[in-house]
Protein backbone atom coordinates (compact mmCIF):
# COMPACT_ATOMS: atom_id res chain seq x y z
CA UNK A 1 0.00 0.00 0.00
CA UNK A 2 1.46 3.39 -0.95
CA UNK A 3 2.29 5.80 1.87
CA UNK A 4 -0.03 8.36 0.24
CA UNK A 5 -3.01 6.04 0.93
CA UNK A 6 -2.05 5.74 4.59
CA UNK A 7 -2.08 9.52 5.09
CA UNK A 8 -4.96 10.40 2.72
CA UNK A 9 -8.10 11.89 4.20
CA UNK A 10 -10.86 9.58 2.92
CA UNK A 11 -14.44 9.43 4.17
CA UNK A 12 -17.18 7.25 2.69
CA UNK A 13 -14.89 6.26 -0.21
CA UNK A 14 -14.32 9.94 -1.12
CA UNK A 15 -10.89 11.55 -1.21
CA UNK A 16 -11.28 14.84 0.67
CA UNK A 17 -7.92 16.49 -0.09
CA UNK A 18 -5.26 16.59 -2.78
CA UNK A 19 -2.62 13.88 -2.57
CA UNK A 20 0.67 14.06 -4.45
CA UNK A 21 1.75 10.87 -6.23
CA UNK A 22 5.13 11.04 -7.94
CA UNK A 23 4.84 7.70 -9.67
CA UNK A 24 2.70 5.85 -12.23
CA UNK A 25 -1.05 6.52 -12.33
CA UNK A 26 -1.66 3.12 -10.73
CA UNK A 27 -0.37 4.56 -7.44
CA UNK A 28 -2.89 7.39 -7.61
CA UNK A 29 -5.55 4.81 -8.37
CA UNK A 30 -4.51 2.81 -5.34
CA UNK A 31 -4.87 5.91 -3.15
CA UNK A 32 -8.42 6.46 -4.36
CA UNK A 33 -9.60 2.86 -4.87
CA UNK A 34 -7.63 1.19 -2.09
CA UNK A 35 -6.40 -1.70 -4.23
CA UNK A 36 -4.10 -2.59 -7.09
CA UNK A 37 -5.22 -1.38 -10.53
CA UNK A 38 -3.96 -0.37 -13.94
CA UNK A 39 -4.07 3.41 -13.63
CA UNK A 40 -3.53 3.85 -17.36
CA UNK A 41 -6.95 2.32 -18.00
CA UNK A 42 -8.77 3.30 -14.79
CA UNK A 43 -8.24 7.07 -15.10
CA UNK A 44 -10.32 8.77 -17.80
CA UNK A 45 -10.24 12.21 -19.41
CA UNK A 46 -13.31 14.44 -19.72
CA UNK A 47 -14.32 12.60 -22.91
CA UNK A 48 -14.25 9.23 -21.15
CA UNK A 49 -11.08 7.99 -22.88
CA UNK A 50 -8.51 6.21 -20.71
CA UNK A 51 -5.32 8.18 -20.19
CA UNK A 52 -3.47 5.37 -21.96
CA UNK A 53 -4.03 7.33 -25.18
CA UNK A 54 -1.47 9.91 -23.96
CA UNK A 55 1.42 7.44 -23.71
C-alpha positions as CSV (number, residue, x, y, z in Angstrom):
1,X,0.0,0.0,0.0
2,X,1.5,3.4,-1.0
3,X,2.3,5.8,1.9
4,X,0.0,8.4,0.2
5,X,-3.0,6.0,0.9
6,X,-2.1,5.7,4.6
7,X,-2.1,9.5,5.1
8,X,-5.0,10.4,2.7
9,X,-8.1,11.9,4.2
10,X,-10.9,9.6,2.9
11,X,-14.4,9.4,4.2
12,X,-17.2,7.3,2.7
13,X,-14.9,6.3,-0.2
14,X,-14.3,9.9,-1.1
15,X,-10.9,11.6,-1.2
16,X,-11.3,14.8,0.7
17,X,-7.9,16.5,-0.1
18,X,-5.3,16.6,-2.8
19,X,-2.6,13.9,-2.6
20,X,0.7,14.1,-4.4
21,X,1.8,10.9,-6.2
22,X,5.1,11.0,-7.9
23,X,4.8,7.7,-9.7
24,X,2.7,5.9,-12.2
25,X,-1.1,6.5,-12.3
26,X,-1.7,3.1,-10.7
27,X,-0.4,4.6,-7.4
28,X,-2.9,7.4,-7.6
29,X,-5.5,4.8,-8.4
30,X,-4.5,2.8,-5.3
31,X,-4.9,5.9,-3.2
32,X,-8.4,6.5,-4.4
33,X,-9.6,2.9,-4.9
34,X,-7.6,1.2,-2.1
35,X,-6.4,-1.7,-4.2
36,X,-4.1,-2.6,-7.1
37,X,-5.2,-1.4,-10.5
38,X,-4.0,-0.4,-13.9
39,X,-4.1,3.4,-13.6
40,X,-3.5,3.9,-17.4
41,X,-6.9,2.3,-18.0
42,X,-8.8,3.3,-14.8
43,X,-8.2,7.1,-15.1
44,X,-10.3,8.8,-17.8
45,X,-10.2,12.2,-19.4
46,X,-13.3,14.4,-19.7
47,X,-14.3,12.6,-22.9
48,X,-14.3,9.2,-21.1
49,X,-11.1,8.0,-22.9
50,X,-8.5,6.2,-20.7
51,X,-5.3,8.2,-20.2
52,X,-3.5,5.4,-22.0
53,X,-4.0,7.3,-25.2
54,X,-1.5,9.9,-24.0
55,X,1.4,7.4,-23.7
